[in-house]
Amino acid sequence: APWGVRAHVVESLMGRNWDEPFSLYGLLAETIETGPNREWVEFKLRKEAEFSDGSPVTVEDVIWSFSTLGTNGHPRYVNSWKKIKTVKKTGPLKVKFEFNTVDLELPLIIGLRPVLKKNDWEGREFSDSSLDIITGSGPYVISKFEPNRFITFKKNPSYWGHELGLSRGKHNFETIKYEYFADGSGVFEAFK
């Protein structure tokens, strides 16, 4: 994925507060509960959490995202997935992960994994490369792009989470554009 998609378009169950070292707060998740020894974690999704097309973020999206990234994703996702014994829907908005190893950080790490929209991949393989724009739940949507040149993110005016405490003071730009430079001269000229 191009740089910026994860930061601006795709959200996770929990979000970072950059003022506190490794302190996480509910983002897509309204509540987070762990076992006494952190042998499991259960997340309850916010009922107002939705993708940019207005469809709700569901437990099925969470389970599919974790399973797919855990088997076809980056090694950091695969390594975490190997530590999950079971994942199951425990309520209309609840998902529970049980772990097969002792790892006190795992509930936090799981909370930072991206949640993708399952329907975006219907009829195609997740591992196939494409230029299809994905539907995220974040404050921005992909507006325009040109491969190897730029990607532009436009603020989503109907972003579901703009009132969250975690969102205050963020997402203030109408558009964000990343430009790519393939050679050192271009990079230096852009810097100047």
Buried (B, 14 or more C-beta within 10 A) or exposed (E): EBEBBBEBBBBBBBBBEEEEEEEBBBBBBBEBEBEEEBBBBBBBBBEEBBBBEEEBBBBEBBBBBBBBBBEEBEEEBEEBBEBBEEBEBEEEBBBBBBBEEEBEEBBBBBBBBBBBBBBBBEEEEEEEEEEEBBBBBBBBBBBEBEEEEEBBBBBBEEBBBBEBEBBEEEBEEEEBBBEBBEEEEEEEEEEE
